[in-house]
Amino acid sequence: MLRSIDMPLRGDAGIVDREAMSEEGEAQKIKFIFSNGDVYDGECRKSPEDIIMRSGQGTQTSASGIIYTGQWSNDQMNGTGRLQHPSGATYEGEFRDNMFHGRGTYTFQNGTKYIGDFVENKLEGEGVFTDTKGIEWMGKFHFKTATGLKLKLEM
């Protein structure tokens, strides 16, 4: 499906054989290499404007080593998925418009972890933070602050 000539796909260079794509709305599995070295392997659909967009399940690996595996809609990370950074930090949960949005788990490079709500890539709402010693703290989070955290005890 890929050719060596460049042609826009939602603003990125590369080519998908539009003639081989089924009718609008039907999912097709492709492997697409962008001009910047990013690779998308997954489902796509043709829009009413004849634009081929990532849609359905797929994996995008950036040239810098960031890997996203999950749901795509409207050519963006939308739905549930997993984003892994080369540092080892990972996010698993809900995405909206390419952002952490909804319920998710962010595991930091040092092993600390936050499980809770995200709003537009920010910690926002109820959550549990696990520190480097494995101690869990629960409460309300607001971006970088967490007032009134309580030690979570299991008895």
Backbone torsions as a table, in degrees:
resi	resn	phi	psi	omega
1	MET	NA	-20.6	-178.5
2	LEU	-94.0	145.9	174.7
3	ARG	-122.6	169.0	-175.6
4	SER	-86.3	-8.5	179.0
5	ILE	-87.5	155.1	-178.3
6	ASP	-93.7	142.6	177.9
7	MET	-157.9	143.4	-174.8
8	PRO	-67.2	139.9	170.8
9	LEU	-131.2	96.2	-176.2
10	ARG	52.2	41.4	173.5
11	GLY	94.3	-12.8	178.4
12	ASP	-103.7	153.9	-176.9
13	ALA	-87.1	152.5	-178.3
14	GLY	143.1	177.4	177.8
15	ILE	-141.9	140.2	171.4
16	VAL	-121.6	137.4	-179.8
17	ASP	-69.8	98.9	-177.4
18	ARG	-63.9	-30.9	179.4
19	GLU	-65.3	-34.3	-178.6
20	ALA	-79.3	-15.2	178.9
21	MET	-71.1	141.8	176.7
22	SER	-71.4	-176.9	-179.4
23	GLU	-59.6	161.8	179.1
24	GLU	-49.1	133.6	174.5
25	GLY	93.0	-22.1	-179.6
26	GLU	-81.9	134.1	-179.0
27	ALA	-76.1	140.3	175.4
28	GLN	-129.3	143.0	176.3
29	LYS	-92.7	129.4	179.8
30	ILE	-136.4	165.3	166.3
31	LYS	-124.6	122.5	-172.7
32	PHE	-126.7	129.8	178.0
33	ILE	-109.2	118.4	179.8
34	PHE	-79.7	159.7	-177.9
35	SER	-63.7	-23.4	179.0
36	ASN	-85.6	1.0	178.4
37	GLY	98.6	-9.4	175.5
38	ASP	-64.3	149.3	179.1
39	VAL	-127.8	131.5	173.7
40	TYR	-115.4	128.6	178.1
41	ASP	-128.8	105.7	-178.4
42	GLY	170.2	-158.5	-175.5
43	GLU	-87.9	149.6	174.3
44	CYS	-144.9	165.0	178.7
45	ARG	-138.3	154.7	176.0
46	LYS	-91.9	131.7	179.4
47	SER	-83.1	168.8	176.0
48	PRO	-58.9	-24.7	179.1
49	GLU	-87.5	9.2	179.6
50	ASP	68.6	27.7	175.9
51	ILE	-98.0	133.8	178.7
52	ILE	-90.1	123.1	-175.4
53	MET	-126.7	147.4	174.1
54	ARG	-64.4	129.3	-177.3
55	SER	-160.9	127.9	-176.1
56	GLY	105.8	-149.4	179.9
57	GLN	-88.7	139.7	177.6
58	GLY	-171.0	165.7	177.9
59	THR	-124.8	128.1	175.2
60	GLN	-116.0	126.7	176.8
61	THR	-115.2	119.9	-179.3
62	SER	-80.8	159.4	178.2
63	ALA	-61.2	-25.4	179.5
64	SER	-86.1	-1.6	175.0
65	GLY	99.2	4.5	175.5
66	ILE	-77.4	131.0	-177.5
67	ILE	-121.5	125.3	173.4
68	TYR	-116.4	127.9	174.2
69	THR	-126.5	123.7	179.7
70	GLY	163.5	-153.7	-175.3
71	GLN	-87.7	143.5	177.0
72	TRP	-125.7	144.9	173.9
73	SER	-152.1	135.6	179.3
74	ASN	57.1	36.6	177.1
75	ASP	65.6	22.3	178.7
76	GLN	-135.8	161.2	173.6
77	MET	-68.4	111.3	-179.5
78	ASN	-143.8	124.6	-177.2
79	GLY	114.6	-148.2	180.0
80	THR	-101.1	148.0	-179.8
81	GLY	-172.6	-176.7	-179.6
82	ARG	-134.3	127.4	178.4
83	LEU	-116.6	123.6	-178.1
84	GLN	-119.7	128.2	178.2
85	HIS	-92.6	153.5	177.9
86	PRO	-58.6	-25.3	179.2
87	SER	-68.2	-17.3	-175.9
88	GLY	105.6	-13.2	176.3
89	ALA	-66.8	141.0	-179.5
90	THR	-137.7	153.0	171.5
91	TYR	-128.2	130.1	173.8
92	GLU	-126.9	126.9	180.0
93	GLY	158.2	-147.6	-174.7
94	GLU	-93.7	141.7	178.2
95	PHE	-123.0	149.1	170.3
96	ARG	-144.6	125.7	178.8
97	ASP	51.8	48.1	178.0
98	ASN	67.6	18.9	-179.8
99	MET	-126.7	153.6	170.4
100	PHE	-65.5	120.3	-176.9
101	HIS	-156.0	112.7	-176.0
102	GLY	118.5	-152.0	-178.3
103	ARG	-85.6	136.8	179.7
104	GLY	-165.9	173.5	177.6
105	THR	-126.0	122.8	175.3
106	TYR	-111.8	120.4	177.0
107	THR	-105.9	119.8	-177.8
108	PHE	-79.0	163.2	-178.1
109	GLN	-56.5	-34.4	-178.0
110	ASN	-83.6	3.4	177.3
111	GLY	95.8	-12.3	175.3
112	THR	-67.2	157.7	-172.2
113	LYS	-145.5	143.1	173.2
114	TYR	-120.7	127.6	174.5
115	ILE	-119.6	120.3	-178.8
116	GLY	168.4	-152.8	-175.0
117	ASP	-93.1	144.7	176.2
118	PHE	-126.7	143.9	172.8
119	VAL	-132.8	115.6	179.3
120	GLU	46.7	56.6	176.7
121	ASN	72.6	6.7	-178.6
122	LYS	-115.6	146.1	172.6
123	LEU	-65.8	125.3	-175.3
124	GLU	-155.1	109.4	177.1
125	GLY	114.1	-160.3	-178.0
126	GLU	-68.9	139.1	178.5
127	GLY	-165.9	172.0	177.4
128	VAL	-127.6	128.1	177.2
129	PHE	-109.9	128.6	177.1
130	THR	-106.7	120.8	-176.8
131	ASP	-83.3	-177.1	-175.7
132	THR	-66.1	-18.5	177.9
133	LYS	-92.9	0.9	-179.7
134	GLY	85.9	6.6	179.3
135	ILE	-81.2	133.2	-177.3
136	GLU	-100.6	134.0	178.6
137	TRP	-120.8	130.9	-178.2
138	MET	-122.6	153.7	179.1
139	GLY	157.5	-159.6	-179.4
140	LYS	-96.3	133.3	179.5
141	PHE	-113.8	142.9	176.5
142	HIS	-139.3	97.4	-177.4
143	PHE	56.3	-104.8	-177.9
144	LYS	-100.6	2.1	-179.0
145	THR	-114.0	153.3	177.8
146	ALA	-147.2	90.9	-178.2
147	THR	-84.5	143.9	175.2
148	GLY	69.5	30.8	177.6
149	LEU	-65.0	144.2	179.0
150	LYS	-121.8	142.6	176.3
151	LEU	-66.7	129.4	179.7
152	LYS	-87.6	117.7	-179.3
153	LEU	-110.6	136.1	175.2
154	GLU	-109.1	114.2	-179.5
155	MET	-117.7	NA	NA
